[in-house]
Amino acid sequence: MDIKKLTPKQISDVAPANKQESVPQASPAGSDPARQQDTLSLSSYTFRQDELLFAKMEYQKLTKTAFEKLRDVKNQIDEYKTAGEVSQKDAAETIMGKKLNDPSVWEKIARKISES
């Protein structure tokens, strides 16, 4: 049937479509208010808990890494102190002693002091 050939009588005889018939599985919007939920809220979705869990795990990894670095530096300082009790030459041979005698390290320290 061609739409251009429809007469006004044919158009007026057509019954309006029933919304329930057009989509049989869908229920009308106001039929069950208990099932309605806020579509803008993301709190009910599981990925929010996954994001939070991921952030906590990353924070724990970073904290662990930072404390491992801190422990290593503390061990280097202890080693420097004990070697310094024996002689200055032994202290200069430790990792921390080499860092303290390195001009590039002092340059970095001076740069940081001047920036602050």
C-alpha positions as CSV (number, residue, x, y, z in Angstrom):
1,M,0.0,0.0,0.0
2,D,1.3,3.4,-0.9
3,I,1.2,6.0,1.8
4,K,0.5,8.8,-0.7
5,K,-2.7,7.1,-1.8
6,L,-4.3,6.9,1.7
7,T,-7.5,8.8,2.1
8,P,-8.5,10.7,5.3
9,K,-11.2,8.2,5.9
10,Q,-8.7,5.3,5.9
11,I,-6.5,7.2,8.3
12,S,-9.3,8.0,10.7
13,D,-10.5,4.3,10.7
14,V,-7.1,3.0,12.0
15,A,-7.3,2.2,15.7
16,P,-4.5,3.7,17.9
17,A,-1.7,1.2,18.8
18,N,-1.7,-0.3,22.2
19,K,1.7,0.2,23.9
20,Q,1.6,-3.2,25.6
21,E,1.1,-4.9,22.2
22,S,4.1,-3.2,20.6
23,V,6.6,-4.7,23.1
24,P,5.0,-7.7,24.8
25,Q,7.9,-8.3,27.3
26,A,8.0,-4.7,28.6
27,S,5.8,-3.6,31.4
28,P,4.4,-0.1,31.6
29,A,6.6,2.4,33.4
30,G,4.3,3.0,36.3
31,S,3.2,-0.6,36.9
32,D,5.8,-1.6,39.5
33,P,7.2,1.3,41.6
34,A,9.2,-1.2,43.7
35,R,11.3,-2.2,40.7
36,Q,12.0,1.3,39.6
37,Q,15.5,2.5,40.6
38,D,17.6,5.6,40.1
39,T,19.3,5.2,36.8
40,L,21.9,7.9,37.6
41,S,23.2,6.2,40.7
42,L,26.2,4.0,40.2
43,S,26.3,2.6,43.8
44,S,24.3,-0.5,42.8
45,Y,26.8,-1.6,40.1
46,T,29.5,-4.1,41.0
47,F,32.2,-2.3,39.1
48,R,32.2,0.4,41.8
49,Q,33.3,-2.2,44.4
50,D,35.9,-3.5,41.9
51,E,37.3,0.0,41.4
52,L,37.5,0.4,45.2
53,L,39.2,-2.9,45.6
54,F,41.7,-2.1,42.8
55,A,42.5,1.2,44.4
56,K,43.1,-0.4,47.7
57,M,45.4,-3.0,46.2
58,E,47.4,-0.4,44.3
59,Y,47.7,1.7,47.5
60,Q,49.0,-1.4,49.4
61,K,51.6,-2.1,46.7
62,L,52.8,1.5,46.7
63,T,53.0,1.5,50.5
64,K,54.9,-1.8,50.6
65,T,57.4,-0.5,48.0
66,A,57.9,2.7,49.8
67,F,58.6,0.9,53.1
68,E,61.0,-1.5,51.4
69,K,62.9,1.5,50.0
70,L,62.9,3.2,53.4
71,R,64.2,-0.1,55.0
72,D,67.0,-0.3,52.5
73,V,68.1,3.3,53.1
74,K,68.0,2.7,56.9
75,N,70.2,-0.4,56.4
76,Q,72.6,1.6,54.3
77,I,72.8,4.3,57.0
78,D,73.4,1.7,59.8
79,E,76.1,0.1,57.7
80,Y,77.7,3.5,57.2
81,K,77.6,4.2,60.9
82,T,79.1,0.9,61.9
83,A,81.9,1.2,59.3
84,G,82.5,4.8,60.5
85,E,83.2,3.5,64.0
86,V,86.1,1.4,62.6
87,S,87.6,4.0,60.2
88,Q,86.6,6.8,57.8
89,K,88.1,4.9,54.9
90,D,85.8,1.9,55.6
91,A,82.8,4.3,55.9
92,A,83.7,5.8,52.5
93,E,83.6,2.4,50.9
94,T,80.0,1.7,51.9
95,I,77.1,2.5,49.6
96,M,76.0,5.5,51.6
97,G,79.7,6.7,51.9
98,K,79.9,6.6,48.1
99,K,76.7,8.6,47.8
100,L,78.0,11.2,50.3
101,N,81.2,11.6,48.3
102,D,79.6,11.8,44.9
103,P,79.5,15.4,43.5
104,S,76.4,14.6,41.4
105,V,74.4,13.7,44.5
106,W,75.5,17.0,46.2
107,E,74.5,18.8,43.0
108,K,71.0,17.3,43.2
109,I,70.7,18.2,46.8
110,A,71.7,21.8,46.1
111,R,69.2,22.0,43.2
112,K,66.4,20.8,45.5
113,I,67.3,23.3,48.2
114,S,67.4,26.1,45.7
115,E,64.0,25.1,44.2
116,S,62.3,25.2,47.6
